[in-house]
C-alpha cells in the first residue's frame, strides 16, 4: 500500500543535541511538508519542498533544517538552536500544482527534550 | 489572504445526537475546501472535500459537509454521533494564485462524544 512513513514514533533529545526525523513516501508525490503541532494547537508549517533539491522555509523554520536529495525522502533535523523542540511533528505529501488534491499525512513523531 | 476559521475550540455532543463542527472561510473566487480528522497521537486523515458541484459533500465514516457560499461556510455534520468520532477536526483551504498547493489549516475543533 502507498503511504507516508515517519520514524521513529517517539524520540528523546538531550539539551544541545541535534536529532533527525525521517519521512519517506512511496506515493510518487512531488511535494512534501513538515508541520509542528503543540498540545491543543493547530498545525504550523516548518518547511516544504516542491521538487528534489529545492525547499522553502515555512512559518517557523528557525532552529530546523531539511534536505530533499530524493523524491521519496524529506528528513527534518531539529538543531540545538531550536530552544523549545518538544512537540508532535507531522510530515505530509501531495501532488504539486494540484490544489484540489489535498495532503496525505504520516502518523507523526513525538519529540521530547529530556 | 486565504484563510479558514473554526470558531469553536471544543464541541460536546451525546452519542446518537447529530453533530456539527463549524468552519467559515475567507477565499476569493470559488474555493476548494477540505476536512481532516486527527485521532490521538496520529496523523491527519482526509474526510472529505468540496471542489465544485453539489453543495452537500459526503465523506468517510458517515460525515458530510455543506458548502454555503452566501454564508461562506463549510460546516461538518453527522446525523448520529458515535463515541469513536471523538477526535480533533481541521478544515483547510489551499491558497489561490500561488502556483503551488500549500494548505492553510484552521486551528482545529475538538469533538467530544459522550456515551
HADDOCK unambig.tbl for C-alpha pairs under 7 A between the chains (distance, minus, plus):
assign (segid A and resid 41 and name CA) (segid B and resid 107 and name CA) 6.60 0.50 0.50
assign (segid A and resid 42 and name CA) (segid B and resid 106 and name CA) 6.93 0.50 0.50
assign (segid A and resid 42 and name CA) (segid B and resid 107 and name CA) 4.49 0.50 0.50
assign (segid A and resid 42 and name CA) (segid B and resid 108 and name CA) 5.83 0.50 0.50
assign (segid A and resid 43 and name CA) (segid B and resid 105 and name CA) 6.89 0.50 0.50
assign (segid A and resid 90 and name CA) (segid B and resid 43 and name CA) 6.57 0.50 0.50
assign (segid A and resid 96 and name CA) (segid B and resid 100 and name CA) 6.29 0.50 0.50
assign (segid A and resid 96 and name CA) (segid B and resid 101 and name CA) 6.44 0.50 0.50
assign (segid A and resid 97 and name CA) (segid B and resid 99 and name CA) 6.14 0.50 0.50
assign (segid A and resid 97 and name CA) (segid B and resid 100 and name CA) 4.85 0.50 0.50
assign (segid A and resid 97 and name CA) (segid B and resid 101 and name CA) 5.73 0.50 0.50
assign (segid A and resid 98 and name CA) (segid B and resid 101 and name CA) 6.21 0.50 0.50
assign (segid A and resid 99 and name CA) (segid B and resid 94 and name CA) 6.03 0.50 0.50
assign (segid A and resid 99 and name CA) (segid B and resid 101 and name CA) 4.66 0.50 0.50
assign (segid A and resid 100 and name CA) (segid B and resid 32 and name CA) 6.28 0.50 0.50
assign (segid A and resid 100 and name CA) (segid B and resid 51 and name CA) 6.52 0.50 0.50
assign (segid A and resid 105 and name CA) (segid B and resid 43 and name CA) 5.67 0.50 0.50
assign (segid A and resid 105 and name CA) (segid B and resid 44 and name CA) 5.80 0.50 0.50
assign (segid A and resid 105 and name CA) (segid B and resid 45 and name CA) 6.92 0.50 0.50
assign (segid A and resid 106 and name CA) (segid B and resid 43 and name CA) 5.48 0.50 0.50
assign (segid A and resid 107 and name CA) (segid B and resid 42 and name CA) 4.81 0.50 0.50
assign (segid A and resid 107 and name CA) (segid B and resid 43 and name CA) 4.14 0.50 0.50
assign (segid A and resid 108 and name CA) (segid B and resid 42 and name CA) 6.11 0.50 0.50
assign (segid A and resid 108 and name CA) (segid B and resid 43 and name CA) 5.56 0.50 0.50
